[in-house]
Amino acid sequence: MYFVDHNPPHFHADYQGFKAEYDIQTLILLNGALPKRAHALVLEWASLHREELIEDWHLASVPATLKNINPLD
């Protein structure tokens, strides 16, 4: 996430030179692309942490320090 970023609430994912942006509410890919497996892992992670992502989005808009979100196990 970037501080004071544009709407809709979203997060950025980087993987081996690939970059993508995902809508937090719908998990729709907004921009960019990731390899199929990385995309699936991002969706799985985001679906488990959607509430935390929304909370961090609100913090980033202030801006305030973001909270850490755990990776997939």
N, C-alpha and C positions, 0 to 999 in steps of 0.2 A: 504494500500500500504506500501511496505517496501522500504527504501532508497537503491538505487543502486541494485535493484533486477534484476533477469534474464529476458530475452525476452521470449515470446512475451509480449507486454504491457498487464498487467492484474491487477486485484485487488482481494483482499482476503475478504471473508465474513465469519463471525462467528455467530452461532446461537445455543444457548443452548447446547454447547459442540460439535456441528457439525462444520466442517470447509470446505470451498470450495474456489477454485480459478476460476475466469472467465476471458476470453479473452475480452479486452475492445472493440475491433473492431467488433467481431462477436457475443459476449456474449455467446460463447460456454463454457460449463463447462470443465475446463482443468484438475482439480484434486479435489478429495474429493466429498462430497455430503451434501445436505441440505434436510430437510423435504420438501415435495411437495409445501406446502403453502409458506414457507420461500423462496424457490427457485423462485417461481412465483413473489414474492414481490421484490426480488433482481433484477430479469430481468426487471420488470417494472421500478424500480428506475434507474437502469443502462441505460436503453434505453432513459430515460428523461435527463440523465446527462452525456451522452457519451463524449461530448466535454470537459466538466469539468474534467472528468476522464483522458482523454488524456493530458490535460494541467497539471494535478497533476502528471501524469506519467513522463512527461518531467521535472517537478520540482524535483521529487524524484531522478531522474537520475543524477542531478547536484552534490550533493543534496542541495536542498533549501526548505524553509518552504512551506508545502502544503497548499492549500486553502481549506476552509471548503465547503462541498457539502451538501446542505439541504436534509433532509429525505423526504419520501413521506408524503403528507398531510393527 
